């Protein structure tokens, strides 16, 4: 093969490789865009579910079915479930409330609830948000 033909052949091979690389990068970018859209949709769905559950708590509080502290504790529980899905909670029967058997999640719920209750500004803010949610 003459040297000129050999050089042209190498250039065509390089162009083909470049086209393949570009096509794979475009496909990868499209996949990442789709994954990002799915992730965003999942987050929005999760947020609307959390808001719906918080609204239910707010309505129970407004109707007197829950005290402020109970509403706070239920809300804290929702947030823990949403933020830490792998933080499992073992269900107990209502009559089985022995403090020694509290799970890590129950201890965390109680601690956060107490912190919120002790901070009057934070407790008032949460109460205000519950009132707004109950009206929607």
C-alpha positions in Angstrom: 0.0 0.0 0.0 1.4 3.4 -0.9 2.3 5.7 2.0 -0.5 8.2 1.1 -3.2 5.5 1.0 -1.9 4.1 4.3 -2.2 7.6 6.0 -5.7 8.1 4.6 -6.7 4.7 5.9 -5.5 5.6 9.4 -7.3 8.9 9.3 -10.6 7.2 8.4 -10.1 4.7 11.2 -9.4 7.5 13.7 -12.6 9.3 12.4 -14.6 6.2 12.8 -13.3 5.7 16.4 -14.1 9.3 17.1 -17.7 8.9 15.8 -18.2 5.8 18.0 -16.8 7.6 21.1 -19.0 10.6 20.5 -22.1 8.4 19.9 -21.4 6.5 23.1 -21.0 9.7 25.0 -24.3 11.1 23.7 -26.0 7.9 24.7 -24.5 8.0 28.1 -25.5 11.7 28.6 -29.1 10.8 27.5 -29.2 7.9 30.0 -27.9 10.2 32.8 -30.5 12.8 32.0 -33.2 10.2 32.1 -31.9 8.8 35.4 -31.8 12.4 36.8 -35.4 13.0 35.7 -36.5 9.7 37.4 -34.6 10.7 40.6 -36.3 14.1 40.6 -39.7 12.6 40.0 -39.1 10.1 42.8 -38.1 12.9 45.2 -41.2 14.9 44.3 -43.4 11.9 44.9 -41.8 11.2 48.2 -42.1 14.9 49.2 -45.8 14.9 48.4 -46.3 11.7 50.3 -44.5 13.2 53.3 -46.6 16.4 53.0 -49.8 14.4 52.9 -48.9 12.4 56.0 -47.9 15.7 57.8 -51.3 17.1 56.8 -53.0 14.1 58.3 -51.1 14.7 61.6 -52.0 18.4 61.5 -55.7 17.5 61.1 -55.6 15.1 64.0 -53.9 17.8 66.1 -56.6 20.3 65.1 -59.4 17.9 65.9 -57.9 17.1 69.3 -57.1 13.5 68.5 -53.4 14.2 69.2 -51.6 16.5 71.7 -48.9 18.8 70.5 -46.2 16.5 71.8 -47.8 13.4 70.1 -48.1 15.3 66.8 -44.5 16.3 67.1 -43.4 12.8 67.8 -45.4 11.4 64.8 -43.8 14.1 62.6 -40.3 13.3 63.8 -41.1 9.6 63.1 -42.1 10.5 59.5 -38.9 12.5 58.9 -36.7 9.7 60.3 -38.5 7.1 58.1 -38.0 9.4 55.0 -34.4 10.4 55.7 -33.2 7.0 57.1 -35.1 4.3 55.3 -32.6 1.6 56.4 -33.1 2.6 60.1 -35.6 -0.2 60.8 -38.2 0.0 63.5 -39.6 -3.2 65.0 -43.2 -2.9 65.7 -44.4 -3.5 69.3 -47.8 -4.2 70.7 -49.4 -1.3 72.5 -49.2 -3.1 75.9 -45.5 -3.9 75.4 -43.9 -0.5 76.3 -40.9 -1.6 78.3 -38.2 1.2 78.1 -35.4 -1.4 78.0 -36.7 -2.7 74.7 -36.8 0.6 72.9 -35.3 0.5 69.5 -32.7 2.9 68.3 -35.3 4.7 66.2 -37.7 5.1 69.2 -34.9 6.5 71.3 -34.0 8.9 68.5 -37.6 9.9 68.0 -38.0 10.6 71.8 -34.8 12.6 71.9 -35.7 14.8 68.9 -39.2 15.3 70.2 -37.9 16.4 73.6 -35.5 18.8 71.9 -38.3 20.4 69.9 -40.5 20.6 72.9 -37.8 22.3 75.0 -37.2 25.0 72.3 -40.2 27.3 72.4 -39.3 29.0 69.1 -39.0 25.7 67.3 -42.1 24.2 68.9 -44.1 27.3 68.0 -42.9 27.2 64.4 -43.9 23.5 64.1 -47.3 24.3 65.6 -47.8 27.2 63.1 -46.9 24.8 60.2 -49.4 22.2 61.5 -52.1 24.9 61.6 -51.3 25.9 58.0 -51.3 22.3 56.8 -54.6 21.5 58.6 -56.3 24.4 56.7 -55.3 23.1 53.3 
